[in-house]
Every structure is written in C-alpha cells, then in structure tokens.
Amino acid sequence: MCRAKVTSGGILTPEDKTKVALCSWECFTEYQKSPAAKKMHARMQRADLTERKERLKTMEDHIKTAQRNFNAYIRARDKNKNCVSCGRPLTVKNPKTSKNYGFDCGHYISRSLSGKGSSKYRFHPKCCAGQCKRCNKHSAGNFVEMRKGMIERFGIEHIESIEKDNEERKFTLSELQRISEVFANRARLYNKIFRASKASKENND
C-alpha cells in the first residue's frame, strides 16, 4: 500500500489475491522494481502456468491424478494396519536403510476389469486396502488371501455384492476433478491426525 494519499487518479495493481493501491504511475513504476512486486509477479506466473497445464490435461491425465490422490488416501487411512493379504505390518522398516519399505493401495476389483480406466470400483474406499508390495506386485495381489482380509474388514455381503457387479463405469471430467479434490483433502487430514497421534505418543513415552 502506498503511504501517500491515494486519490481518484490512483493506480490499483491487477493481482487477484493481493491488490496494491498506489498514488501515481511514478509510484507504480517504483513499486514494480520492489522485491514484493517481483515476488508477486513470480507467484502470478506460477498460477498461470498451473492453470494452462490444467487446461491441457487429457481425460487420461485427470484419471491418473484422481487415482494418485485416491491411492494416497488409502495409504494414509491404512497406515497403522497390517497388509490386507498376508497380515504383515505395513510400516515395517528395511534393516539396511532404517526406512519403511512402503506399501501400495491394493484394489480388490482390478481397475481395468471393465476396460482401461472404466472400472466402477477404482475409487471405492471399500474396494481397496493397504497391501504390502510383496503381495501387490510380486504375488499378483495375493487374491485368495486378500479376499479373506477384505471380508474381515468390510463384510461378506459387501464383497459378494461388488463381485457380482461388473458394470462399466466412465467418469466425467467434473467427477474426476471432484474425486481428486476430495481424496487429496482426506489424505491430508488422515496424515495430520497420524502425525498428531504419533507426536502425542512420543511425548507420553
């Protein structure tokens, strides 16, 4: 904000989020050279680039983004649980690196069951569970044991109902954008709760 009195002939910068009132064009010229103006300009350029990238996205790109955010939610939700197939702790550490092996979002009904990118249950929270990489990638999902684990978690009625329903499902652009937003927010919330719980436990110890 210009410290001089801004009259009817003043200048208002075009920034959407943080408009700056300036008393004259001379003041505006000086403002453009300031670190604050350069920082704001860089932020606007990043926002413009993000918007243009979003417009150039294909449906396949939107599906991938939605799937990535959904998978992140399932991993956040099941972080403290065991592998749905083999019962192995999902947070087990690699003795060589002292880091978690990591785990995947295991889909009980394959995402490509009804055709590429059209599975009805690819974004269904009760059709997925945290699964260790050994079962998910190296044992083809360890399907028999996974079914047992899914029944234990979600009930046999639900599992049998989704097994019988192989209807093809195509998502619209607005649906994919909403799915992506919702599960990204849920993943952040679960991770926040997990961090708070972990910190509380460490303080109590």
Phi, psi and omega in degrees: 000130179291139182281339177286162180291127181268114181263191180295343179265013182288174181244137176243119182295154187275005182300136184289315188270323184230088179281143181238126179268131182231149189282336184199172177295326178297318177294322179297318179298319178292321180299322181298336180273350186284154177301325180296318180293319180295321179295318180293321179297318179297322179294320179294322178296319178296318179296320179294319179296318178299318180295318180293321177297321180297319180293332182274355182293140174271172176299322179297322177296318179293323177297316181296319180295314179298319180294319179298316180290323177295314179299322178297323177296314181298319179295321178292319181296320187258015186304322183264009180260177176263165177303131183297339183263307187254351179082004180289137179303133183282345180257019181297144185260150174283119184297338181281326185246349183063017177251156179296141176298332185086162180211170186247167170270106181274127178265122178292315173263121184305140180296336183254018183302318184254018183118153185303124176068021184230008180295133184296329188254016184293336179245025182264116183301332181265017173243005184222155178202158178297132184221135180294155184296330179297316180286317187289316187259325187259350179236025178054036179089351181048055195303315184300313180289327178295321179299318178299316181294321179293321178296319180296323183277319190243355177092144185291329180298317180293315182296317179294326181292320180283335176292329182275343186253096179253027181299136180289144183224119176250132183264143176277167180299314181297324178294317180296320179295320179292317178301314180300315181294314183298312184283334173295318178293319179295321179297317179297319180295313180297319179294324178295316179296319180297316180296320180295319179295319180295317180296320179296320180294320180293323179292323179290328178289000000 
